[in-house]
């Protein structure tokens, strides 16, 4: 088999025997407090991930590895749990979470256009976060606020009866830093 | 207990599942996620059955039988569900059976055939792209994955590598490593269990891509060529080549497991560097010759030497990688034709102290218990054994025991992978095994944890032992070994309180100048706690090479004949003399390490080597080379030229593993068949043929060389193997002692210690290693093997892919030592001892304790044994490979230094 990368000719585990630990600069010392009181076993994976996400705002790769080591659970298993639940985020999240409702009422009222306008303004696609970590754009099946359709939620606050222009105005408020209340990550 | 399946009554055992009863009785229940080795999960929903009185259908893989259960495996409702499940799987599955590697060996394909389900009309888009090119052995194509999770579970439950998980959810679910990286970036050890269990084509072997599908292969059952575990395997042969290896699921030694070497290092027989024709050195160069010329040349020179200097001028070293039959004929040649007992094999460099030490204490030197028993031992002491790398498949049993709650005490200077598994880890200093064991015995005696009845009634010398170990209170032992006293006390309690406890050890115990004493100390501990002659306990030396047990059993030793019949026993001499039609040499022969010195002195003039490469494996190889250079005749019989061919006068190409019929004896004394699967390259001949032909030319007929006839001769002359015949081991090997054709073999030894004979305590005192670190050489070098290579790498370097994952020698050291020396992780360094120097790449690892570095001896570019200390154990003649003093220097360049001249001449371009 031709080896594509000459650098692939390197030792595997079993010889020198260490896994490469992800290095993303996360401050792992914060974990110590976060994991306080949790039993060191597999049962604690979900609460540990929840607490870690509270601390870091998301789950950095090095934090996943550290949690696994602390709880004496394989790295891969922690990764499986973290990717299974929608509540866990492996990528950094923006300061403001923008949720665009795609329920029937909102759809009829122009949710697609609103989403398009947001994607264009923020320069990101649905599910992504702006490089300056200000906004994360997500969609939701239905917020149950159909009377306000079309509706978006920014940082926990509902903004209803929108069109493209109004939507961008809402975003501008957050961009200027005037909107309140802000939700701390 | 009885259950009724489809109106027929079957006997069931307590705790069995319905599926197990059905499988055992040949009742077909379709399944995809079931593997005998794994805990059932019931997720494929194919094995659903109807149980009378139960609500709904139940997955038979998860349902434990109850007495009187009435089960139907096939009703219209069940068949409908199965058909639907298969249809759903096929809608998610690429329609590429025509070019799929698993075609013909695919459980999904078989079910589609059985249930008459087709792929959907509308073609689907691939879900996952395959782009993992960095793995030389395993191809993952999750587009074909049916998410049965067998790979995830086997990686965790059996191998314990935990490289895999199922990531994401719903339709996006995919088997993944941590962060979705490649297997090469994961803890994967490339054992191939996942490939073995995958029911479809999602995981396949890269090395067999395009080499044929399952119906194209001839499957030849044989035994692995690498380590002493003796895993049963099938060679998949097509067009005269071994193209793949699959594990033998019913083999007692491995039960369907293999390691990376067994599964993927199998193609060395086809390497272009193989010797293909006899060579004779003429005018300083090895030149091709015919067999007639070569054999005549050897016979003439041997006869001449014999006439001039007598049999004392000869030495012969046989090999732990050759069959029992070859080893037997080799030692018969040396004894009956040449007339010398100077026969030895590479066990001298590994387990000679075991043979010597256990013979005096227990009465026989071999692994007392069986591999499978380790799984059920409530407590295991693993001392001086890095078994997850050196005996990976045996280590799976220990891992299983720990998973089941057994206590595992690991004593090793290096924090090995096994140490990570341990319930108690004792990081002792190199060469302080005796004080540790004495300390443990001290605590055991003090706290009344010894087996009073066994130690007093069935053993001799308890008082002497007590007197010696009294000098080793935990506090003193802590000082010597560096282990905290309370850990020693804890370990002693864990070991002493266990109802049964097994001890496993390897080279960390034997390769010391006090190797035999180390072994005796281990035996003392086992005797004191009554852990000998009982199931799931025992003293278990794990043998190294595939047939090192056999090479010793066959009498490839200077002092014994087959089955350890003593050379100096007149009755034995008479028996063999009569059988062989010769006068037996009476004088005990020289050990390997002694003989080599005589070569240096010019007293031994002729050396016959069969499958040995002393220029990499011998201690202080620079000196060994000087000795070999003085020989008048060095005859080398091997598969590859290797290092020794640079000095050989005659080179005889022998057939190797995969080309030879015979038997190997694994570490648990199990005699197992190895079979010829392919034709040897060129004019290579079996070792047995070469030896017999040579004997004929020397004027003596020692047999035809036929493997089966040779075995029958061995069995006839060896009471402990008299009951073993090729017919009986056709399918599964037998463990000696096996004295009669009806004898089922012996699972564990020394049961008679409880009734008939007595064992002997051999108390021993601490002896520090001969060479301790000092100002000039401040570090301790300890040596050993690594997972991916085997010994000199004759087989692993010549198998595709292994060198890609393990390309070079590494000097393992703690980051702290590295910093003190001012070197970077990954920098080339020079390791210097009083005897020589070697250049290799440094690697920092927490596995190395501060002050101790580790190297293997797999690489001719970095021949570690240039450094090692040739001080010998006076009782067993084993050199102290495990401890010598060195210093590490910066090289200041990245390229390795040129090879020593004697290695450059080898003509062995490994590429």
Interface residues (C-beta under 8 A of the other chain):
Chain A: X1 X3 X4 X5 X8 X9 X10 X11 X12 X13 X14 X15 X16 X17 X18 X19 X20 X22 X61 X64 X65 X74 X75 X76 X77 X78 X79 X80 X83 X84 X85 X86
Chain B: X133 X134 X136 X156 X162 X163 X164 X165 X166 X167 X168 X169 X176 X177 X178 X179 X180 X184 X185 X186 X187 X188 X189 X190 X206 X207 X389 X417 X786 X787 X788 X800 X801 X803 X804 X805 X806 X807 X808 X810 X812 X843 X845 X846 X847
